[in-house]
Structure formats: C-alpha cells, structure tokens
C-alpha cells in the first residue's frame, strides 16, 4: 500500500514510477521515502530539507536510502583498515628521476645563477635558490637544462618580484606573466618523449621556479579533519599554497619533515570519499576509481567544496605528495583537456557501454522496432528528467544515417550528466595552484602515477592469484610472461597493471581482492589470436589477451609496445 499522497504511474516505455504529491517529486524507488530507524527529516531556517541521524548524532543533506547507507558502511569498513592502508601508502614512490642523491659530486657543470649546493645534517645534498629563497632536493642542472639553454623571445626579459618569484616582462606589449614563454614549445617537445622521469623533471622545474617565499603552516584537528582543512585552504591566496608546507595535528608534538604532511594528504583524500559529504562516489560498485557524485548538488556549498578539493589535489602534486584514492582515467583525461570516447565508458558503466556498442556495431535500418530518439532520461535524487541531446531531440528518431552523431552526443552526456559545474569548479581550484598547462606533458596514466605513486608490486602474490584460459601455468608463453614481469622496471610493472586492470594500484588485500565489473575477478591471461598481433586488454574483467608468440623476444617487444607506446591500444 502506498503512503498517503503517493501515486504510481507508467512512463511512455511502460516503466512504473512513483509521484509524491506532498513534495511534488517523482522517484523510481519507493523505498527512498522510508527513513531507517533513528533518522529524522527536518527543515532549516531557509526551507532546505536535511536529515538527522540520532544514532551517530550527525546530519546530512542526503536522504538515507538503503544504497546510501550501504556506501556509508563500505566507507567505514575501509576507514577501519586505514592504519594498514597508510602503511602501504607510505611505501609508494615515483620512477627514478635521477635526482641529486645520484649525481656525481665531481660534476663540474656550474649551477644556474643564484643557486647553491648544501648538505643537510645527514649528509644529503640539497639546493638553495637564493633568488626565490627556497630549497629543494632536485639538482636544477638535471631538471630542465633544455629550457635553461633556450633563449627568450625577442623583447622578453626574465625578472624577479620582491619575494624572488620569477616573472617575464614583454616589452613589445608592455605586459608581464608568470608563465615562461618558452614553456609552450617545450611541452610540445616533451610530449614526444616517453620517459616519465624526464617529464617529472620538467614538471618539478616549473614548480620550483614558481615557488612563493615563506611558509604555509597548517594546524589541523584530527576529529575535524575535513572542516579544518577546508577552512585553511580556502582562505589562502593560491600563491600562498605554493609556500613551503608545514603541517601539524593539534595537541600532537611532532616536527614535520614530510611525514605529517604525507599522513594529512592520505587522511584527507580518504575523507573526501565520506558519503556523508556526498561529493564523490565509486565509479561503479566493483572498482576503486572515484568520480564526482551527481547528487552532490544537494549540498548548498558543493561548488565551493569542489574548488577546495581541486586546490588540495594540486597541492599534492606541487608539494610532491601522494593522495590515497585516485580518480577514473576518463577524469584524468578531462583534466588534460582530451576528448572522451565510447571506449572510455567501459570501466565506468559497462552496461551503458555495451548498449552503445551494440548500436555502433549493428545496422539500425534492420532494427526498426528500436524506437530510440535523440533524448534520454536521468533520475537524480528521486526526480526523473527528460534530456534532449540536441534541440528538438524528442522528435529526431535514431537511424543508421545519424547514429554517429547520436553516439557522440550520448557519450558526451554520460560523462557530463549532473557533474559539469562540479568538474569546472574542481578544475578552477586546481588551476589556481598548478596551471593545467603544466600537466599537459603527461598522459592520463602518467598523471595517475604522479598523483597516486607506485606501490611495490608483489610479483609472487600476483602470479599466485592469476588464472589462465587456453593456457596453463607451464605454457612457455606464461613462463615468458612472468620472466618479462620480473625483468621490467617498477614503472613498467605499474603500466602493465594499468593496461590490464585500468589502475596502477593493488587492493590492500593484494591481488586476491582484485575486482571486475561483476565483483571479485582475478587477473586473467587468455590465449588469443595469432602471433603477429599486439596484446589487448579487457579492463572490466582484468583480462590480458596474449597471442601465442613463438619467441620471448617477440613477446617482450609486443608487450612493451602495448604498455608504453600506445594510448589505450587494444583495450576493449
């Protein structure tokens, strides 16, 4: 029996939905109206509905549905394991960037003007930039020598502010900028190089030459982690967030030589996932990627929060720290300004991806009964909305002739539905601290590695939790595969993992806890095709299709090409 004031109806496709005449809302699920035990609905002094959980004495803007409470329980379960997660997090690293610790002390190449080499109390060399009054571990001679040697354009001079920050004065136009005019050409050249350590050095150069004099001191209460961090970061000018970072937790005596800040980035990046804030969600129930929650708009301050998180993520990159949870690869592509395609949907929404793939691969003139138009429906917070993909889309029927446009519009809509304003706020906050132009030298997989770091991969655990199809453990191709895994570098192993699973990270419980689109899914190697083609991957199923190569050298060459030289090559 329906509650008072409720009615059930059918839409034009015959699907039942419910109307709440009390609030003038619609919903697909009736159980969204029933509050769990201990919850109460209230209205604030501005007429906005919020919910009180008397069990935990907390409030939220989100109606506590069964799905929402399940997400809360999942987050709390992860939070309970945070200490062991942080132990693994502490051991993340970046590919070797040939920093100062490995340089020959007899290096006779002079330092750039204004730089000095010193030793700390443990005998480790570091470098002082007297112009900007900053210090760093990286040797400036190794960071961007090609940019140092490139002359400035005619009429452009390099100058310094009172704080020592570099800027460029263009006497041709009487303008000044903090962006090196040589950078745009240099980025184009760097994109041609596949060496991630080389790209990292270029990025570190940009950070060091745009450092701001002074210190950024933050004191955070552990029990107010999100609110304190938000209040601190949002109040500073963006340039102040590029000062040397010193962080402490209130009532805890500890000098921050980097460890306290590392913990803060870990804890806060996990806290933003808290479903009570309704900002991010897992891309789907069976993977680890984060995506913006369309329902975040229910929070009146959601755009300010996304601007704050954009600043926070940029700070992690700038201060050479890692965050715990990474975003989906399509989100990284959005950060890089790349066009998203149907293939990018596979790991986020396999069902939606397969439906579009069917349309793409089939002749619609032979399927007149589809009755599809240039529109779609979107249910958010109990409200069903009809969306036209283009003007008058409700009246434009999908045909074989116009399906390419339909697929393009539907793909774009799927990636932006309900999250466009939030994404723009995030990117704006990020760009305030680290200009988006600086990260253009990376691809989306490299950006994930830079932001999340590389975990030491346990090859024994990986092999122990791998299954085979049409191969056996004793097949020579399988023996060669594990030989290849042991011979390559940590970065290449992370790239291989990205290629097959979509992420460079291993679950806290190891490879036994890998998830696919339908739940637990072990790493799988399947025999596929002929020996003259490249390997391909199915990220939804953690599966590598490995052709039966006849020589180890060929297998190695093909795998390296797939994971290093191709952007999404062979992924399905």
DRENLO-849077 format. One record per residue (C-alpha): x, y, z. Coordinates in steps of 0.02 Angstrom, whole numbers, plus 50000, padded with zeros to 5 digits. Example, Ala and Ser with C-alpha at 12.3 -4.5 7.8 and 13.67 -1.06 7.14 Angstrom:
REM DRENLO-849077
site east=50615&north=49775&up=50390 $
site east=50684&north=49947&up=50357 $
REM end
This chain:
REM DRENLO-849077
site east=50000&north=50000&up=50000 $
site east=50066&north=50171&up=49952 $
site east=50092&north=50307&up=50083 $
site east=49965&north=50448&up=50091 $
site east=49985&north=50570&up=49947 $
site east=50077&north=50446&up=49835 $
site east=50029&north=50380&up=49664 $
site east=50103&north=50252&up=49544 $
site east=50108&north=50285&up=49356 $
site east=50189&north=50214&up=49199 $
site east=50306&north=50313&up=49085 $
site east=50299&north=50306&up=48895 $
site east=50408&north=50149&up=48899 $
site east=50294&north=50058&up=49020 $
site east=50409&north=50079&up=49170 $
site east=50324&north=50109&up=49339 $
site east=50373&north=50263&up=49439 $
site east=50303&north=50349&up=49593 $
site east=50237&north=50525&up=49620 $
site east=50246&north=50608&up=49790 $
site east=50109&north=50739&up=49780 $
site east=50160&north=50803&up=49953 $
site east=50327&north=50866&up=49889 $
site east=50288&north=50866&up=49703 $
site east=50428&north=50743&up=49666 $
site east=50448&north=50583&up=49567 $
site east=50555&north=50431&up=49602 $
site east=50589&north=50259&up=49530 $
site east=50607&north=50178&up=49701 $
site east=50475&north=50185&up=49836 $
site east=50596&north=50137&up=49975 $
site east=50680&north=50306&up=49955 $
site east=50534&north=50380&up=50052 $
site east=50553&north=50272&up=50207 $
site east=50683&north=50331&up=50332 $
site east=50787&north=50200&up=50425 $
site east=50766&north=50181&up=50615 $
site east=50842&north=50327&up=50711 $
site east=50832&north=50450&up=50566 $
site east=50727&north=50608&up=50559 $
site east=50688&north=50733&up=50421 $
site east=50698&north=50918&up=50464 $
site east=50692&north=51087&up=50376 $
site east=50819&north=51225&up=50410 $
site east=50778&north=51411&up=50426 $
site east=50799&north=51432&up=50237 $
site east=50673&north=51297&up=50196 $
site east=50802&north=51166&up=50146 $
site east=50772&north=50985&up=50194 $
site east=50908&north=50893&up=50291 $
site east=50916&north=50731&up=50389 $
site east=50969&north=50694&up=50568 $
site east=51046&north=50527&up=50616 $
site east=51011&north=50511&up=50802 $
site east=51114&north=50351&up=50806 $
site east=51277&north=50443&up=50770 $
site east=51219&north=50621&up=50810 $
site east=51263&north=50682&up=50635 $
site east=51169&north=50773&up=50498 $
site east=51171&north=50760&up=50309 $
site east=51085&north=50835&up=50158 $
site east=51067&north=50662&up=50081 $
site east=50910&north=50558&up=50107 $
site east=50973&north=50397&up=50190 $
site east=50918&north=50265&up=50066 $
site east=50974&north=50084&up=50075 $
site east=51104&north=50118&up=49940 $
site east=51170&north=50270&up=50033 $
site east=51186&north=50175&up=50197 $
site east=51274&north=50034&up=50105 $
site east=51401&north=50160&up=50039 $
site east=51425&north=50229&up=50214 $
site east=51456&north=50054&up=50282 $
site east=51583&north=50021&up=50142 $
site east=51674&north=50183&up=50180 $
site east=51676&north=50148&up=50367 $
site east=51745&north=49974&up=50335 $
site east=51887&north=50049&up=50234 $
site east=51915&north=50182&up=50367 $
site east=51935&north=50046&up=50498 $
site east=52078&north=49975&up=50393 $
site east=52158&north=50145&up=50369 $
site east=52311&north=50109&up=50475 $
site east=52362&north=49959&up=50370 $
site east=52316&north=50058&up=50214 $
site east=52428&north=50202&up=50270 $
site east=52573&north=50081&up=50298 $
site east=52558&north=50028&up=50115 $
site east=52532&north=50209&up=50063 $
site east=52696&north=50260&up=50149 $
site east=52792&north=50145&up=50031 $
site east=52730&north=50222&up=49869 $
site east=52861&north=50302&up=49758 $
site east=52891&north=50379&up=49588 $
site east=53003&north=50313&up=49449 $
site east=53185&north=50360&up=49472 $
site east=53207&north=50541&up=49421 $
site east=53397&north=50542&up=49432 $
site east=53392&north=50669&up=49571 $
site east=53536&north=50748&up=49663 $
site east=53569&north=50598&up=49775 $
site east=53631&north=50502&up=49625 $
site east=53735&north=50638&up=49545 $
site east=53921&north=50626&up=49543 $
site east=53988&north=50751&up=49670 $
site east=54127&north=50795&up=49549 $
site east=54001&north=50861&up=49422 $
site east=54091&north=51014&up=49353 $
site east=53941&north=51091&up=49266 $
site east=53906&north=51256&up=49355 $
site east=53742&north=51284&up=49443 $
site east=53622&north=51413&up=49369 $
site east=53641&north=51591&up=49432 $
site east=53580&north=51613&up=49611 $
site east=53589&north=51428&up=49658 $
site east=53697&north=51346&up=49793 $
site east=53727&north=51164&up=49841 $
site east=53724&north=51118&up=50027 $
site east=53722&north=50963&up=50137 $
site east=53594&north=50928&up=50273 $
site east=53637&north=50852&up=50443 $
site east=53626&north=50678&up=50368 $
site east=53747&north=50718&up=50228 $
site east=53614&north=50727&up=50093 $
site east=53641&north=50862&up=49961 $
site east=53506&north=50991&up=49932 $
site east=53498&north=51153&up=49834 $
site east=53458&north=51333&up=49882 $
site east=53381&north=51455&up=49760 $
site east=53434&north=51623&up=49833 $
site east=53328&north=51716&up=49705 $
site east=53165&north=51640&up=49767 $
site east=53233&north=51597&up=49942 $
site east=53176&north=51416&up=49927 $
site east=53261&north=51247&up=49943 $
site east=53236&north=51083&up=49853 $
site east=53311&north=50909&up=49837 $
site east=53318&north=50909&up=49646 $
site east=53476&north=50971&up=49561 $
site east=53422&north=51116&up=49447 $
site east=53550&north=51057&up=49319 $
site east=53453&north=50896&up=49298 $
site east=53279&north=50970&up=49298 $
site east=53263&north=51066&up=49137 $
site east=53429&north=51103&up=49057 $
site east=53348&north=51115&up=48886 $
site east=53236&north=51255&up=48945 $
site east=53381&north=51348&up=49028 $
site east=53476&north=51343&up=48864 $
site east=53331&north=51404&up=48756 $
site east=53340&north=51593&up=48727 $
site east=53192&north=51701&up=48772 $
site east=53091&north=51778&up=48629 $
site east=53147&north=51950&up=48570 $
site east=53090&north=52089&up=48686 $
site east=53055&north=51973&up=48833 $
site east=53155&north=51986&up=48995 $
site east=53162&north=51874&up=49148 $
site east=53133&north=51974&up=49310 $
site east=53103&north=51938&up=49495 $
site east=52972&north=52002&up=49616 $
site east=53020&north=52065&up=49790 $
site east=52987&north=51889&up=49853 $
site east=53107&north=51819&up=49723 $
site east=52975&north=51739&up=49612 $
site east=53019&north=51736&up=49427 $
site east=52909&north=51829&up=49303 $
site east=52929&north=51880&up=49121 $
site east=52914&north=52058&up=49054 $
site east=52864&north=52076&up=48872 $
site east=52919&north=52250&up=48818 $
site east=52835&north=52225&up=48648 $
site east=52663&north=52226&up=48728 $
site east=52704&north=52305&up=48897 $
site east=52634&north=52152&up=48987 $
site east=52703&north=52032&up=49117 $
site east=52667&north=51850&up=49152 $
site east=52725&north=51716&up=49274 $
site east=52721&north=51585&up=49135 $
site east=52885&north=51552&up=49046 $
site east=52853&north=51591&up=48860 $
site east=52973&north=51452&up=48814 $
site east=52862&north=51327&up=48901 $
site east=52731&north=51302&up=48764 $
site east=52859&north=51245&up=48636 $
site east=52949&north=51142&up=48767 $
site east=52790&north=51049&up=48815 $
site east=52762&north=51002&up=48633 $
site east=52938&north=50929&up=48628 $
site east=52919&north=50838&up=48794 $
site east=52759&north=50754&up=48735 $
site east=52864&north=50662&up=48607 $
site east=52971&north=50583&up=48744 $
site east=52903&north=50429&up=48833 $
site east=53019&north=50442&up=48983 $
site east=52913&north=50479&up=49135 $
site east=53064&north=50528&up=49242 $
site east=53110&north=50657&up=49110 $
site east=52934&north=50729&up=49114 $
site east=52934&north=50735&up=49303 $
site east=53094&north=50837&up=49300 $
site east=53011&north=50961&up=49183 $
site east=52861&north=50974&up=49299 $
site east=52971&north=50996&up=49454 $
site east=53064&north=51136&up=49365 $
site east=52901&north=51229&up=49340 $
site east=52855&north=51206&up=49522 $
site east=53023&north=51263&up=49590 $
site east=53033&north=51418&up=49480 $
site east=52859&north=51470&up=49534 $
site east=52882&north=51439&up=49721 $
site east=52824&north=51576&up=49838 $
site east=52935&north=51639&up=49979 $
site east=52883&north=51599&up=50157 $
site east=52800&north=51456&up=50250 $
site east=52624&north=51385&up=50246 $
site east=52585&north=51323&up=50421 $
site east=52426&north=51222&up=50448 $
site east=52363&north=51154&up=50614 $
site east=52226&north=51026&up=50594 $
site east=52115&north=50938&up=50722 $
site east=52102&north=50753&up=50682 $
site east=51918&north=50748&up=50731 $
site east=51882&north=50898&up=50618 $
site east=51996&north=50845&up=50476 $
site east=51885&north=50896&up=50330 $
site east=51816&north=51058&up=50402 $
site east=51983&north=51122&up=50468 $
site east=52071&north=51082&up=50305 $
site east=51933&north=51166&up=50205 $
site east=51936&north=51323&up=50312 $
site east=52125&north=51337&up=50298 $
site east=52148&north=51303&up=50112 $
site east=52002&north=51407&up=50050 $
site east=52057&north=51564&up=50144 $
site east=52232&north=51575&up=50070 $
site east=52280&north=51658&up=49908 $
site east=52326&north=51525&up=49781 $
site east=52508&north=51585&up=49776 $
site east=52520&north=51558&up=49965 $
site east=52481&north=51373&up=49940 $
site east=52647&north=51359&up=49846 $
site east=52745&north=51407&up=50001 $
site east=52845&north=51277&up=50097 $
site east=52716&north=51169&up=50187 $
site east=52725&north=51135&up=50374 $
site east=52582&north=51036&up=50448 $
site east=52538&north=50981&up=50624 $
site east=52393&north=50895&up=50709 $
site east=52327&north=50989&up=50859 $
site east=52388&north=50926&up=51030 $
site east=52520&north=50818&up=50945 $
site east=52702&north=50866&up=50960 $
site east=52791&north=50820&up=50800 $
site east=52909&north=50910&up=50683 $
site east=52852&north=50898&up=50504 $
site east=52996&north=50835&up=50399 $
site east=52869&north=50772&up=50273 $
site east=52789&north=50628&up=50368 $
site east=52649&north=50728&up=50448 $
site east=52605&north=50809&up=50282 $
site east=52606&north=50638&up=50197 $
site east=52481&north=50574&up=50326 $
site east=52372&north=50728&up=50304 $
site east=52362&north=50704&up=50116 $
site east=52319&north=50520&up=50145 $
site east=52186&north=50551&up=50277 $
site east=52102&north=50696&up=50190 $
site east=52099&north=50613&up=50018 $
site east=52009&north=50467&up=50102 $
site east=51893&north=50582&up=50199 $
site east=51826&north=50670&up=50043 $
site east=51751&north=50500&up=49996 $
site east=51642&north=50501&up=50152 $
site east=51465&north=50477&up=50084 $
site east=51401&north=50598&up=50215 $
site east=51478&north=50739&up=50112 $
site east=51403&north=50668&up=49951 $
site east=51546&north=50739&up=49846 $
site east=51623&north=50584&up=49765 $
site east=51571&north=50406&up=49736 $
site east=51649&north=50248&up=49667 $
site east=51633&north=50243&up=49478 $
site east=51537&north=50082&up=49499 $
site east=51512&north=49962&up=49642 $
site east=51653&north=49848&up=49588 $
site east=51802&north=49961&up=49561 $
site east=51912&north=50083&up=49656 $
site east=51902&north=50237&up=49545 $
site east=51824&north=50398&up=49607 $
site east=51704&north=50503&up=49508 $
site east=51603&north=50658&up=49551 $
site east=51435&north=50616&up=49628 $
site east=51293&north=50696&up=49527 $
site east=51192&north=50704&up=49689 $
site east=51323&north=50821&up=49762 $
site east=51217&north=50966&up=49702 $
site east=51103&north=50936&up=49851 $
site east=51239&north=51012&up=49961 $
site east=51215&north=51201&up=49951 $
site east=51403&north=51231&up=49960 $
site east=51455&north=51092&up=49842 $
site east=51542&north=51202&up=49713 $
site east=51649&north=51285&up=49847 $
site east=51696&north=51112&up=49910 $
site east=51747&north=51054&up=49736 $
site east=51854&north=51210&up=49715 $
site east=51936&north=51166&up=49881 $
site east=51968&north=50986&up=49827 $
site east=52042&north=51048&up=49664 $
site east=52164&north=51156&up=49763 $
site east=52203&north=51010&up=49879 $
site east=52243&north=50890&up=49736 $
site east=52352&north=51022&up=49652 $
site east=52444&north=51047&up=49818 $
site east=52482&north=50861&up=49822 $
site east=52562&north=50872&up=49650 $
site east=52654&north=51033&up=49690 $
site east=52723&north=50976&up=49859 $
site east=52769&north=50802&up=49792 $
site east=52645&north=50706&up=49900 $
site east=52525&north=50567&up=49853 $
site east=52339&north=50551&up=49879 $
site east=52257&north=50389&up=49933 $
site east=52114&north=50371&up=49810 $
site east=52139&north=50405&up=49626 $
site east=52010&north=50462&up=49501 $
site east=51948&north=50367&up=49350 $
site east=52057&north=50377&up=49194 $
site east=51921&north=50473&up=49100 $
site east=51928&north=50605&up=49236 $
site east=52116&north=50622&up=49212 $
site east=52084&north=50640&up=49025 $
site east=51962&north=50780&up=49065 $
site east=52097&north=50865&up=49169 $
site east=52212&north=50855&up=49018 $
site east=52081&north=50926&up=48901 $
site east=52066&north=50766&up=48799 $
site east=51910&north=50709&up=48706 $
site east=51819&north=50564&up=48788 $
site east=51760&north=50419&up=48680 $
site east=51645&north=50270&up=48694 $
site east=51792&north=50160&up=48744 $
site east=51818&north=50267&up=48899 $
site east=51646&north=50212&up=48961 $
site east=51690&north=50028&up=48979 $
site east=51768&north=50035&up=49152 $
site east=51641&north=50160&up=49220 $
site east=51475&north=50094&up=49156 $
site east=51491&north=49926&up=49067 $
site east=51304&north=49908&up=49037 $
site east=51289&north=50080&up=48958 $
site east=51448&north=50048&up=48858 $
site east=51381&north=49884&up=48789 $
site east=51216&north=49963&up=48738 $
site east=51307&north=50099&up=48639 $
site east=51425&north=49970&up=48566 $
site east=51276&north=49869&up=48504 $
site east=51208&north=50024&up=48416 $
site east=51378&north=50058&up=48340 $
site east=51405&north=49880&up=48276 $
site east=51230&north=49845&up=48207 $
site east=51134&north=49910&up=48057 $
site east=50987&north=50007&up=48129 $
site east=50892&north=50002&up=47965 $
site east=50868&north=49817&up=48001 $
site east=50803&north=49853&up=48177 $
site east=50654&north=49970&up=48152 $
site east=50574&north=49920&up=48317 $
site east=50705&north=50010&up=48424 $
site east=50605&north=50172&up=48433 $
site east=50752&north=50272&up=48501 $
site east=50762&north=50461&up=48489 $
site east=50892&north=50594&up=48524 $
site east=50840&north=50601&up=48706 $
site east=50865&north=50507&up=48868 $
site east=50803&north=50510&up=49047 $
site east=50904&north=50545&up=49202 $
site east=50848&north=50506&up=49379 $
site east=50930&north=50609&up=49515 $
site east=50876&north=50623&up=49697 $
site east=50709&north=50544&up=49657 $
site east=50670&north=50662&up=49513 $
site east=50658&north=50596&up=49334 $
site east=50706&north=50720&up=49199 $
site east=50693&north=50704&up=49011 $
site east=50853&north=50762&up=48924 $
site east=50861&north=50811&up=48741 $
site east=51033&north=50776&up=48667 $
site east=51007&north=50915&up=48540 $
site east=50870&north=51042&up=48502 $
site east=50705&north=50952&up=48462 $
site east=50789&north=50788&up=48506 $
site east=50623&north=50715&up=48565 $
site east=50565&north=50717&up=48384 $
site east=50725&north=50656&up=48299 $
site east=50724&north=50468&up=48279 $
site east=50887&north=50370&up=48285 $
site east=50933&north=50297&up=48114 $
site east=51082&north=50217&up=48033 $
site east=51124&north=50384&up=47949 $
site east=51128&north=50488&up=48109 $
site east=51190&north=50360&up=48235 $
site east=51370&north=50426&up=48233 $
site east=51306&north=50594&up=48296 $
site east=51193&north=50506&up=48421 $
site east=51337&north=50404&up=48493 $
site east=51447&north=50559&up=48508 $
site east=51310&north=50659&up=48596 $
site east=51261&north=50515&up=48710 $
site east=51442&north=50484&up=48760 $
site east=51468&north=50668&up=48799 $
site east=51307&north=50671&up=48900 $
site east=51354&north=50516&up=49000 $
site east=51518&north=50593&up=49055 $
site east=51443&north=50762&up=49100 $
site east=51271&north=50716&up=49167 $
site east=51244&north=50812&up=49327 $
site east=51429&north=50847&up=49356 $
site east=51480&north=50982&up=49233 $
site east=51476&north=51127&up=49357 $
site east=51566&north=51023&up=49489 $
site east=51702&north=50974&up=49365 $
site east=51729&north=51155&up=49315 $
site east=51741&north=51206&up=49498 $
site east=51870&north=51069&up=49530 $
site east=51974&north=51117&up=49379 $
site east=51966&north=51302&up=49426 $
site east=52029&north=51264&up=49601 $
site east=52167&north=51152&up=49531 $
site east=52219&north=51282&up=49403 $
site east=52238&north=51415&up=49538 $
site east=52382&north=51317&up=49617 $
site east=52452&north=51216&up=49471 $
site east=52410&north=51286&up=49298 $
site east=52330&north=51149&up=49195 $
site east=52455&north=51188&up=49057 $
site east=52594&north=51118&up=49168 $
site east=52522&north=50942&up=49167 $
site east=52495&north=50935&up=48978 $
site east=52662&north=50844&up=48960 $
site east=52584&north=50689&up=49042 $
site east=52456&north=50567&up=48977 $
site east=52313&north=50510&up=49090 $
site east=52405&north=50355&up=49152 $
site east=52561&north=50454&up=49193 $
site east=52456&north=50582&up=49285 $
site east=52383&north=50443&up=49393 $
site east=52558&north=50379&up=49431 $
site east=52616&north=50555&up=49476 $
site east=52468&north=50586&up=49590 $
site east=52449&north=50416&up=49672 $
site east=52626&north=50349&up=49662 $
site east=52681&north=50172&up=49627 $
site east=52659&north=50036&up=49756 $
site east=52790&north=49899&up=49765 $
site east=52707&north=49756&up=49673 $
site east=52722&north=49583&up=49749 $
site east=52756&north=49476&up=49595 $
site east=52738&north=49313&up=49692 $
site east=52564&north=49366&up=49752 $
site east=52521&north=49423&up=49575 $
site east=52570&north=49255&up=49499 $
site east=52484&north=49157&up=49638 $
site east=52319&north=49245&up=49604 $
site east=52319&north=49236&up=49414 $
site east=52209&north=49118&up=49314 $
site east=52233&north=49058&up=49135 $
site east=52116&north=49021&up=48989 $
site east=52178&north=48907&up=48849 $
site east=52349&north=48920&up=48930 $
site east=52419&north=48826&up=49079 $
site east=52546&north=48878&up=49209 $
site east=52677&north=48777&up=49116 $
site east=52642&north=48852&up=48944 $
site east=52800&north=48932&up=48877 $
site east=52708&north=49096&up=48842 $
site east=52655&north=49104&up=49025 $
site east=52832&north=49066&up=49083 $
site east=52895&north=49205&up=48970 $
site east=52761&north=49324&up=49033 $
site east=52819&north=49307&up=49214 $
site east=53000&north=49319&up=49158 $
site east=52952&north=49482&up=49074 $
site east=52864&north=49546&up=49232 $
site east=53019&north=49511&up=49337 $
site east=53139&north=49594&up=49214 $
site east=53048&north=49759&up=49186 $
site east=53056&north=49912&up=49298 $
site east=52933&north=49959&up=49436 $
site east=52860&north=50093&up=49323 $
site east=52834&north=49970&up=49181 $
site east=52752&north=49846&up=49300 $
site east=52632&north=49984&up=49356 $
site east=52595&north=50024&up=49173 $
site east=52562&north=49841&up=49136 $
site east=52441&north=49835&up=49282 $
site east=52357&north=49993&up=49217 $
site east=52344&north=49919&up=49043 $
site east=52252&north=49764&up=49104 $
site east=52154&north=49823&up=49257 $
site east=52136&north=50010&up=49224 $
site east=52232&north=50063&up=49379 $
site east=52410&north=50057&up=49443 $
site east=52355&north=50016&up=49620 $
site east=52337&north=49847&up=49703 $
site east=52199&north=49821&up=49835 $
site east=52255&north=49824&up=50016 $
site east=52225&north=49636&up=50025 $
site east=52332&north=49602&up=49872 $
site east=52289&north=49528&up=49703 $
site east=52165&north=49407&up=49782 $
site east=52048&north=49556&up=49807 $
site east=52050&north=49622&up=49628 $
site east=51877&north=49674&up=49570 $
site east=51799&north=49668&up=49397 $
site east=51636&north=49736&up=49331 $
site east=51536&north=49596&up=49411 $
site east=51626&north=49577&up=49576 $
site east=51787&north=49487&up=49626 $
site east=51888&north=49450&up=49470 $
site east=52065&north=49382&up=49472 $
site east=52198&north=49435&up=49349 $
site east=52175&north=49327&up=49194 $
site east=52284&north=49286&up=49044 $
site east=52193&north=49212&up=48895 $
site east=52263&north=49139&up=48735 $
site east=52202&north=49245&up=48591 $
site east=52233&north=49273&up=48406 $
site east=52389&north=49245&up=48304 $
site east=52569&north=49285&up=48345 $
site east=52579&north=49434&up=48228 $
site east=52461&north=49548&up=48327 $
site east=52479&north=49651&up=48485 $
site east=52408&north=49600&up=48655 $
site east=52242&north=49678&up=48704 $
site east=52157&north=49701&up=48871 $
site east=51983&north=49698&up=48948 $
site east=51991&north=49813&up=49099 $
site east=51816&north=49764&up=49157 $
site east=51874&north=49584&up=49178 $
site east=52058&north=49611&up=49223 $
site east=52100&north=49504&up=49072 $
site east=52250&north=49509&up=48957 $
site east=52229&north=49429&up=48786 $
site east=52403&north=49363&up=48749 $
site east=52439&north=49293&up=48575 $
site east=52544&north=49132&up=48565 $
site east=52710&north=49213&up=48523 $
site east=52845&north=49092&up=48469 $
site east=52994&north=49184&up=48546 $
site east=53021&north=49275&up=48710 $
site east=53097&north=49424&up=48620 $
site east=52938&north=49447&up=48518 $
site east=52827&north=49435&up=48673 $
site east=52934&north=49564&up=48762 $
site east=52933&north=49682&up=48613 $
site east=52744&north=49671&up=48589 $
site east=52703&north=49694&up=48774 $
site east=52820&north=49842&up=48793 $
site east=52744&north=49924&up=48640 $
site east=52568&north=49897&up=48707 $
site east=52601&north=49968&up=48880 $
site east=52720&north=50109&up=48836 $
site east=52689&north=50170&up=48659 $
site east=52502&north=50157&up=48639 $
site east=52367&north=50260&up=48721 $
site east=52230&north=50135&up=48757 $
site east=52290&north=50023&up=48615 $
site east=52198&north=49859&up=48603 $
site east=52089&north=49893&up=48753 $
site east=51911&north=49836&up=48735 $
REM end
